[in-house]
Amino acid sequence: MAKHIIQRIVMAALTATCMGAATPASANTEVETAELLIKLLQVGRGVISEHQATINDASKGDKGFTGDFVSNQVIERFRKATKIDLSRPATVPQAPLYLAMVESEKEVIDEMQPVINKQGVGFKGVIPAVFARKSGERFYRKTGIRVKLTGTDYRFPGNRPDEFESEVLRIFADTRHPKGQPYSKATMLDGKPVLRMMDPEYAASTCLSCHGDPKGERDITGAKKEGWHEGDLAGAISIVIPMR
């Protein structure tokens, strides 16, 4: 999809958001909305993971790994995974919210261009976890919906699980809980009704270079490895959507 078309779609959707068209979902749709927002973040992280070698190529300057490239990839992969075509937002309920997430992901990569394209530097620190955190922060400022990574072995202080998240992580760690099944609950937060959802995440082979064995060894980021094995519970994506 051409760059100017993506920009037009996203800007139209964000204008609708500002006008109130993206008010958080009503009671019969917020679970689906939460699931799809989580999916968009997962798709974006997948794009970052697959292009890690390109991002960290110290010999190359302009890599073409731009916000437009990422947003194109996210929209196309999301369409293939869900059959929802965000390039036709008029046909998609809650499209302004979903495109606000796409725009947040685009902005993060645009902001990182000087780092991504810097020659002579290998590891850039542009990794899926950082991408997800920054995208979630931007998305919250746009929409008031909180999306974050969390887990028992959190590294960034902002990813520390709260009481609700800690309890759900214990549920996910219980072998009786069906692997991969999300958990959602309508509850109160700060005196207001919200839907809370968490989607469990498991260690893939690509995670182990930073989070695998030997436990306690420093990885490329300088943090200590957790000693995970492929398939271990790595944490969850947590989302909080205000309810009407």
N, C-alpha and C positions, 0 to 999 in steps of 0.2 A: 504494500500500500504506500502511495506517495506521501512524502513528508508533510506537504501542505494539507492533505486530506486528514491525516491523523491530528494535526494541530486544530483544524476546523472542528472535528468531532469533539475533541476534548474541551476546547474553549466553549462550544455550545452547551456541552453538558455541565461545565462548571458555572456558566451563567445561569443555567436552570437551578443549580444548587443554591446559588446566592439568592435566587428569587423564591426559594422554599420548595422547589420541586423534589429535592432529595431529603425531605424530612425522614428520619429513621422509620424503618418499616413498622407497619401495624402488627397486631398480635398474630395474625395468621400467616405472615410472610417473613418475620424476622429471623427464623431459623434458617430458611433458605438463603436469605440475604447474608447472614453470618457465614454460612458454608461457602458461598461464592466469593466473598471477600477474602476468606482464608485461602481459597484456591488461587485467586489472583496473586497473592503474596507468594504462595508456593511456586507458582509458575515463574514469577520474576526471579526468585532465588535459584531456580533451575537454570535459567539463562545465565546468571552470573557464574554458577558452578561450572557449566559447560565451557565457558569462555575464560576460565581462570588462567590458562596458559597464555592466551593472547594478552590479557590484562597485565600479566607479570613479565611480558617479553621486554627485557631491558634494552634490546638492540633496536627496537622499533619505536618511532615517535607516534605520529597520528595513526591510531589503530582502527578508526572507524567504529569503535564501540561507543556509540553515542546514545543519548537519551531517546532519540528517534528510533534508532535501531532496536533498543530494548523494548520500547512501547509497541513497535510493530510486532516483535517476537511474542510479547505477552498477549496481545490481542489475538494473534493467529493461533497460538498454542492453547489459549483459553477456549477459543471457538472449537478447536479439534477435541478438547477434553470434555466440553460441556454442551456443545451444539448451540451455544449462545454467541451471537455475532455482534460484538460491541462496535463494529464499524457501521451498524445500522441501529443506532441507539433508540430511535423512535419506536422500534419493535420490542424493546427490552425493558420490562419493569425494573425500576431502581437503577436504570442505566447511569444517571448522574453520579450515584455513589460508586459504582464499579469503575467508571472512568476517572473519578477523583483518585482512586487508588492507582490506576495506570499513570495518571499525571504525576502523582507523588513519586512513583518509581522512576519516571522519566527525569524529574527534577533532581533526584539524588544522583543519577548518573551524569547529568549535565554538570552538576556542581563538582563532580569528581574528575572532570576532564583533565585539568592540569596534572593531577596525580597519575591517572591512567596513561597519559601520553608522555610522561617524563622518561627520557632515555637515561640509561646508566643506572637505573634502579630496578631491581628485580621484584621482590615482594612489595606490593603497593598497599596492602591492607584493605583492598576492595574485595571483601569476601561476602558470602551469602548472609552471614549473621549481621554484619555491619549494614549491608544493604537493606535487610529486613527491618532492622531497628530504625534507621533513618527514614525509610519509607513510612513506617508506622507513625513516627513522630509528625511527619508532614501531613499524613492523612488525618490524624487527630486534629491538627490545626484547621484543616479544611472542613471537617465534618462533625467533630465532637465524638467520633467513634474511636475507641481505644483498641489498638491491635499491637500485640507484642509477642516476642519469643519469651518463654520462661522454662525453667527446669530446676531440678535439684542442684545440678552442677552448673549453675549460672556463672558467667564471668563478668558481664557488665552489670553494675549495681542496679540499673533500671529494669533488668530482667528478673530480679529477685521475685519469687512467687509470693503473692499475698495469701491470706488464710484460705480463701476459696480455692485458689490455684494449687496450694500445697495439698489440700484434701483431694482434689481431682487427680493430681499427679500420683497420689497414693493409690487411687482407684485404678489408674492406668497401669501401675506397676503390679497390681494384683493379677495373678495368672488366670483368675476366673473372669476377668474383664476381656471381652472379645478384642483381639488385637486390631488396632486401627479404627475402632469405633469412637466417634466423638462423644462428648458429654455436654449437654446444655441444660440450663435451668433459668427460669424466670425468677428474679429475686430483687432485692433492694440494694442500692449502693448510694451512699451519701444521701439517704432519704428519698431517693427517686427510683421508680421501677425500671429495671434493665433486663435484657437477656444477656446471659453470660454463656459463652461456648468455648470449649477447648478441644483442639484436635491433636491427638498424640503424634509424635514424630519419633522415628526410629533411626538408629545409626546406619547409614549406608557406607559402602566401601570408600566413597570419596571423603567421608568425614574422618576416617581413621588416621590420616596423616597428621591431623592436629589433635584429635581426641582419643586416639587408640593407645596401644602399648608402645613403649613401656610406660606405665602409669608414673606420673611425677616428672618425667623428662620434659624439658622445655621444647615447645613446638616452634614453628617459624614465626609466630606472633610474639613469642617470649613467655607465653602462658604455660602452665603445667598441664600435661596430658591427663585425661581422666581415666584412661584404661578401658574405654568402651570396646565392645566387639560388635561386629555387624549384626544388626537386628535388635540390639539393646535399646531400651527406651531412652531417648536422648532429651526429651522434654516435650513441649507442646507449643502450638500457637494459641494464644488467648485473645478473645475479642469480647468487648463490652458494647452492646448497642442499646441506647436509650429507647424505651418503649412509650407509646402514647398512653 
